[in-house]
Amino acid sequence: MSKHIDQRQLDNEPEFNRFIDAAMNRRHFLRAAGAAGSVAFFAASPVAKAVAGSMDKSKLMGFEAIPASTADTVVVPDGYVAETLISWGDALFPNSPKFSQSNDSKAQEMQYGDNTDGMTFFPLSDDRAVLVANNEYTNNEYLYTHQGKNISADDVRKGQAAHGVSIIELVKKDGKWEVNTEGRLNRKITAYTPMEMTGPARGDDLLKTKADPEGGETILGTYNNCANGQTPWGTYLACEENFNGYFAASEEVDLGPTYKRYGIKDKDWGYDWWKHDERFDVAKTPNEPHRFGWVVEIDPMDPNSKPKKRSALGRFKHENAALTINKDGHVVVYLGDDERGEHLYKFVSKNKYKPGTHASNRDLLEEGTLYVAKFDGKEGELNGKGEWVELTFGKNGLTPENGFKSQAEVMIFAREAATQVGATTMDRPEWVAVHPDNKHVFCTLTNNKYRGVRENQPLNVANPREKNPYGHIIRWEPQGGDHTASDFKWDIFVMAGNPEVQEGLMAGTPNINKDNMFNSPDGIGFDGAGRLWIQTDGKYSNEGKFAGMGNNQMLCADPKTGEIRRFLTGPIACEITGLTFSPDYKTMFVGIQHPGEDLAPSHFPDGGDSVPRSTVMRITRKDGGVIGA
């Protein structure tokens, strides 16, 4: 590195490049490898591997990494304790029935929902808090004693009650956070809770139904809420993802391309809600699918408040909503669309955030501009530049000539709008997380078996692996540290892989080795010190190209050095998802979703021959210290 480099240039250089350059001149050996094979060289060569070995040991992470595991339990490092906080079917209220697989819908309405996912900890005082958690979907093989066969009307109601969002008060007793079933804020938000639409789509003809002729005044429910977000004015953002899997048709119906783009067909994914709730029968209620696929804003502090679907943030299969306050006061929300070949979005509020005045901030997500990302760079390199393209009616080809009649339609069909403006197709953009420095943003790209296979998903600079079985994490820095700027610089922070059985690009970047390898990064989040926590939802066969990876896991990364260590492993056939902390970072809450899915041999968390249940875990240090330090 030249001694005469301007310090401002150094400060603006992506950190991933900087830790590589600290060991050797990366650009030189990439050029030496040749453009076509440079990335493969970077991943496979002894020199590149030496780069990984020479990385500075992280000062952020103070725990010893754990090995991969196939055990039916949660494993954490020495000095840590992982305990059950709440599981599917546990009580939310004083009169909640005890969990039983044979519980009916009335019981489920009083119990914690299934398949815990994204969540947020809202402190109320030193010893009182609210935990808000998504209950994404249900595993019918466990929800019902009949495993989902011959669904009755009450079965449908039970399934709908197991979806949505659970709001739970916590109290601190003997230094540990516990569920308080007496909490006045405890609440269930389900697939039939009344809510309203806000923003440009409200009142549009595409949202009108017989039950709601106003087109957004009374929308019933939210479901398949994957990850989440939170606002500085104290609200929770639940993100609707695979809403399409709940719709079917009782008779032959002509579903056009707009339905197809969102995966809506004449058959559902086996939930059978349409048999007893005609909202989910597209032959009878064709506009109902347009009322889902949104970000839902919920006030956890007011049990009587009506959740609001924020149409200005676009309709697609939302993973999470990573919100930050820009330096000029505008609210910026980063959003991933979790499907193979879909896109990465950014919302910028019209109005500005006013600290300390919650009431004036309540509708900041109602008006603003949605953008979609285009990535550019040189073939064979793991970095480049990009731009955010505006998705506004009348601009960038979003006109009646191209099938868009209004801003409402641009938002309702955000996927088509993104395609129209030439957005980059991505390998399943999932969670987005903003670094505490507010200068860098990270996004997990979980995997994509269609990359380089389907015509509409060719290899590109930001998604360079064919069929990508392992996934990667991409990072960008907005120009001048301004999240409202149209330009950004990006790099790939890590490519997951298996260097024990693979070569070249499939082995992963140099910060992957036999002791920390993983696949399908999904949930991510930062703690206050800047540790990046990475959760996986991938293949747990522990065989073939996934040999040595064990069950799904959670890892911790130092964004500056690139070092990654395994922190937690989950039980059999689970996904690790959902992450939040107490304000002192001495308690971590982590979600264990669908242990034993598809009747795999798990009995987590109760053991014996018990029914496996999705669970929120409470993780602490035995010495009472900060998690990860």
N, C-alpha and C positions, 0 to 999 in steps of 0.2 A: 504494500500500500504506500502510495507516494507521501512523503513528509509534507508536501505542499498542498494536500487536499484541504479544501475549505471545511471548517468544523461544521458549518450548517449542512453541507453535503453529507458528512458523516452521520449527523444526527438524523437525517432524513432517510438514510439507507436502511432497508428492511433488516431487522435483527437476525433473521435466518441467514442472510448472506454474510452478515458480520461475523457470526460465530464460525462459519465455514472459512471465511477469509483469514480469521485469526490463526488458523492452522496452516493454510497454504493459499496460493493464488488460485482460487477456484476457476476463475474465468480462463486461466491459461490451460488447465488440464481439460476443461470442457472443450476448448478449441482444438486441443491436441487429439481429442477423441473423434472429432468430426461431427458435423451437425446432426446427421441421421442417428448416430449412436451415442450422442453425448449423455443423455439421461441414463441409458443403460450402463454406460461407463461409470457414471457417478454412483449408481446403485451397487455395481458389482466389483469394481476394481479394488485391488489391495490398497492402492493409494487412497481411494475414497474411504475405504473402511478404516484406514489409519486416521483419517480426519475425525471419524466418529470417536475413535479411541482416545484422541487427544483433546476432546472437549473438556472444558473446565467442569469439575464436579460442582453440582448446584449447591449454593448456599441457602436456597429457599427451602429445600426439602430435607428434613431432619430424621426421617424414618428409614428403616431398612426395607428394601423391596421384598415382596413375597413371591413365591413361585406360583406358576399356574396350578389350578386345582380342578378336579372333577368330583369333589365331594358335594354332598347334598346339604350344604351349610354356607354361611357367610364367613369368610376368612379375612382377617385384618392383621396388620403388623403387630409384632410384640409391643406391649405397652398400650394397646388399644382394646376397647371393648365394643362389640356390636350387639345391640339388644333390640328386641321387637318393640316398636311404639304402638302401631295399630295395623290390623290386617283386615282384609275383606270380610265383611260380616260382623265386625266388632261394633260395640255399642257407640252411638253418638249422643244418645239422650238417656236420662235416668230410667225411662220405661222401655228402652230398646230390648227386644227379645235376644236371647242368647243365640249365637251362631249355630246354624244347622244347615246342611245342604238341602234339606226339605223345607226350609223357610219359604213363605209365600211373599207376594209383593208388598203387603202391608209391613211385614217384618223388614224387608230390604229397604223400605223407605225410612227406616229408623236406624239403619246400619251403614257403616263405611262401605263405599262402593268398591267395585272390582278393578283390577289392573291399574294400580296406582301409577301415575306418570309425573309430569311436571308439577312442581309445588313451590310455594313461597312462605317464608316465616315472617309474620308481621308482629313485632314486639309491641306490647301494650304497657309493660312496666318491667322491672327487673325480674319479676317472678310470674308474669302473666303474658301470654302471647296467643296469636291465632295462626294456625297452620292451614293454608288453603292448598288443596291437592286435586289434580285431575284424576278422574276414573275413566280411563280411555275407552275400554270396551270390555266384553265378557268372554270367558271361555266356557261355552255351553256344555262341554264335557264335564265341568265341575259345578256350574251354576245350577244345573238341574239334575235330579236323581236319574232322569231318563236321558240325560246327555243331549238334550235339545230335540228329541224326536217327538212328533205330534204336539207341537207347541199350542198351548191354550191361551185364552185371552189374559189370564192371570200370569202366565209365564212371560208373555210379552211385557206386561206391566212391571214384572219383577226385573226383567232385563233392562227396561228403560230406567228403572230406579237405581240399578247398579251402575249406570252410565252417568256422566256429568261431572260435577264438582262437589267435593265435600269440604265444608268449613268447620274447623274443629278448634275449640279453645284448649290451650295447654297451660298447665301450672308447673312451677318448679318446686319440687319437693326433695329434700336431702341432696340438693345439687343436680337433680336430673329432671328433665322436662317430661311430663306425663299428660295423658289425655284427661280433660275435665268434662265429663258428661253433663255436668250441671251448668256449663257455660251458656250464657244467654245469647251468645253470637253463633252457637252451633246451628248449622243449616245444611240442607241438602238441595242442590240444584241439579235437576234431572233432565231427561229427554222430553219432559212435558211441562217444565216450569215456564210460565209466561215471561216473555222478553220482547224487546222492541228493536227495530232497525233504525239506524241513524245514517246520515251522510247521503251521498248522491243516489244510492239505489233505493232509498225509502220512497214508497209510493209508486214505483215503476210498475208497469203492467206485468212484467215478468215475475214480480213478487206477489201478485194478487191471487188469492184463493177464495173459495166460497166462505170459508171460516174467517178470513181476514181480507175483506174486499178493499181495505185501505192500503194493502201491500206493505206491511211492516209495523203496523200498530200493535198486533198481537201475534208474535211468532212463538210457537210452542217448542221450547227445549233447545238443548245443546247436547251433543254427544260426539264420541270419538275425539275427545279433546286430548291432544297429544301433549305437547309441552306448553309453555306458559311465558308470561312476562309480568312485570310489576311496574307501577308508575310511582313517581315521587309524591303524587297527591293521594297515595294510599289505596289504590285500587289494584285489582288482579286481572290479568289478561289470560283468558283461556282460548286455546287455538284449535279450531275444528279441522281435523285432518281427513281421514278416509270416510267421509260422509256418504260416498256413493255406494258403499257396500250394504246399505240398509234399504235400498230401493229395489222394487221388482214390479212386474206388470201382471195383472190378473187376466189380461187378454192381449191379443196382438196389438202392438202400438208402433208407430213409425217414430223412432227416436233419431233425430237428426245429428249432425256433426257436433253441435255444441254440447249435447249430452254425452256423446262418445268421448270427447276430449276430457271430460271429467270422470269417465269410467262408469257412467250410469247405463245399465243394461236392463233387460227384461227379467233377469234373475239377480237375487241378492247374494250375500255371502253366507247364507244359512241362518240368519237371525229370525226370519219369518215374521217380522213385525207387520208387514203389509197384509197378512192374513186377518189381523184383528184391529189394525189401525190404518184406515184408508189414506192417511197422510203419506204413507210410504208406498202406495200403489200409484205408479206414474200414469197408469191408464185412467185413473180417477182424479188424481191431483198432480197434473204435469208440472206445475210451477213450484211444488214443494222443494225439489232439489235445489232451486235457486236461492232458497232461504237458509242454506247451510253451506259451510266452507268459509266461514268468516272468523274474525277475532272478536271475542266476546268480553266486554269490560264489566267486571263485577265489583261491587262495593262490599267487602267482607265485614265492614263495621256497622252496616245497617241491614238487619235481617229482613226488613220490609222493602228494600230497594229492588228495582226491576233491572235485571241485566240488560246491557245494550250491545247489539251487534254493530260493529264499526265498519260500515261498507267502504269508507275511504281507504281502508287498508287492503282492499282487493279480496276477491274470492278465488281461492285455490286450496290445495291441501296443506294447510298451515302446519308447520312444526312448532315453532315458538315465535315470540315477539321480543327481540332484544332492544330495549329502549334506552336511549341516552339523551341528555340535554346538551345541545350544541353550545359552543361558547357565546353565540349571539342570542341564546334563549329559545331557539326553535327546538321542538321535540323531534327526534329522529328515531324511527323504528326500523330495524333490519328484520327481514322475514324470508324464510326458506320455504319452498314448495316441494314437499317430500314425495317426489315421484321421479322415476328414471327419465332423464332428458328434460326435466322442467327447470325452473329458473330461480334466481336470487333477486329479491326486491328490497326497496328502501322507501319509506314514507317520511315526508317532511311536513310538519304541521304548518298551517297557515298563520296561526297566532303563536305568541311566545309564552313560555312558562314564567309564572310570577311566583318566586319562592315565598313560602309562608302563607299563601292565600289559596287553600285547597279548593274552595268553591269556584274561584275564577278559572281554575285549571281543568275542571271536570269534563269539559267538552273539547279539549285540545285535539282529540283523536277523531273529531267529527268532520273537520275540514282540513284539507292539505293536498299534497301532490304525491302520487305514487310513481316510482321509477323502477326500472329493471336493469340488470347488469349485463354489460358486454365486456368480455375479457380479451386482451390482445397480448401478443408476445412472440418471441422467436421460437421456432420449432426446436425441441431438444433442450430448452431451458425451463427452469422451474419458477420463473418470475416474469413479470411484465407490467403492462399498464392496462387500465380499463376505464370505462365511462358508465355513468348512469343515464339511461335514456328515459325521458319523460313519457308517462302514459296519461295524456290528457286529450280529450276529444278535440278533433280538429288539427292535432299536431302529429307529426311523424307517421302520417298515413292512417291515423285512426279517424277515418271519415266514413260517411255513408257509402261511398263508392267501394270501400273495403269491408262493409258489413257492420259498421258501428254507427248507431243512430244518436247516441247521447253519451254523456259521461257515466250515466248509470250502467249502460251496456259495456262500457270499457271496464268498469269495476266488476260487473257480474261475470264477464268473460275475460278476466285479466290474463288468463293463459293465452287466448287467441291474440290479445293485444300485444303480449310479450313477443309472440312469434312474428306478428306483423312488423314490429320495429327491429327485428333481427337480434334478439337477446341470445346470449350464449346458453346452449343446453348444458346442464350440469349433471353430475352423478349423484342424484338424490340429495339436494341441499336440506340438511336437517337443522340441528340447533345452531344458533348464532350467539356469540358472546362478545361483549365489548370489554377490552382490558381496562383495569382501573385507571390507567393513565389517560384514558379516553382518546388515545391516538391510534390504537390498533384494534381490528375486529377479526374474529376467527369464525369459521363455519365448517362443520363437519359435512363431508361428502361421503355418504355411507358405503355405497357400492353401486355397480350398474352393469348387469349382465348383457345389456343391449348396446353398450358403448362400442362403437366401431363395427357393430353388427347390423343395426337398423340404419336405413338410409338417412333418417332425420336425426341421427345421433352419431355423427362421425367423430373421430378423434379430434381433440382441439388442445390448445396449449394449456388450459387450466384443468383438463381432464384427459391426460395423455395415455392412459392404459386401456388396452382392449379388454372388454368384458369386466374389467376392474372388480375382482372378487374381494379385495381387502379394504378399499376406501382410502380416503386421505383427508387432511385438514388444510384448508386454504386460509390465507390471512391477507388482509389489505390495510392500507393506510390512506385515509382521505387526504387529498391535496391540501397542504398547509394546515393540517389538523382540523379542517373544517368539514364536518359531516354533511353539510348541505352542498358541498362542492360536487361538480359533475365528474371530476377526474379522480382517479386513485391509482396507487401502485399496489401490486400484489405479489405474493410468493406462496409456495407450498411449504407449510411448516413441517408436516410429516406425511410421508406415504406409508401406510401400514403395509405389512408384508411378512413373508416367512423366509428369512435368510438361510434357514436350515434345510429347506427343500426346494427353494426357488433361486433363480439367478436373474441378473439384469433388473429391469424395472419392477418385477414382481417380488424381489427380495425386500424392497422398501428403501427408504432414504437411510443415510448412515446413522441416524439416531434410533434405528430399530435393530435389535439384536435378539439372540436366543432367550434372553432373560426378561424382555419386556414386550415381545411380539404380541400382536392382537389383530383382530379384523373388525370391520364395520363400526367405526367410531360413530356415535349417535349423540347422546347428551354431552354437553360441555358447559362449564361455568367457571368463573374466577372467584377466588376468595379475595379478601381485602389486601393481602400481601402480593397478589399477582400470580399465585399458583393457578395453573390451568388444570382442571379436573376433567378427565375424558372417560365417558361411559360407553360400553359397547352393547350392540344388539346384532350379533352376527352368528356365524356357524360355530356350534359347540361340539361337533363330531369328534374333534381331537384326532382326526385322521387325514391322510392325504395332504392336500395343500394347507390344511388347518391343523396339522399335527403339532403338538406341543403347546397349543393355545388354550386348551382346557375350556372350562365354562366361561360364560361372559363375565366381564370384569370392569373395574374402574382403575384408571391410572392417573398419575399426577405428573405434570410437565412443567419445566422451567422455560418460559418463552424466550429468555435471553440466551441460555446455553443450549437449549434444544434437548436437554436430557429428559428422559421419560422413565418413571418407575411405576411398577404395579403396586397398587395400594390395597385393593379389595378384590375378592373373587366371590361370585354368587353361587347359589345352589343349582341343581340339575335343571336344564332346559329353561332357565330364566333369562330375562333381559335386565340389565342394570339401567335404570332411568329415573330421572327426578333428583334434584339436588338443591339443598338450601342450608343455610347456616343460622345459628343464633348470632346476635350482633357482636359478641365477643369472640366468635369463631372457635369456641371451645366445644360446641356440639354441632355435628353434621347430621343432616337427615338425608337418607338415600333410599330410593325406591327399588324394590325387588318385584319385577312384574312377571306374571304368568309362569311361576315355577311349575315344572311338570306339564307344560303345554303338550297337547296331543297325547295325553296319557303316559307321558314319560315318567319313569319311576322316582318321582320326588314326593316327599311328605313334609316339605318345608312350610311353615316354621315349627309346627307342633310335633313332628316326628311320628314314630310308630306307624300306624296304618291310616293316619289322618288325611283328610282332603288337603292338597296343597293350596295355599292362599297367597295372593299378592300382598305385600307387606311394606310398610315404611319402617326402616331401621334407624335407630338412634345410635350414633357413634361418638364415643368420647375417649379421651386419654385417661389412663389410670392415675396419672399425676396431675390431672386437671388442666393440662396445657392446651395450647392452640393446635388444632388439627393440622397435620402435615409439617409443622415446624420442627 
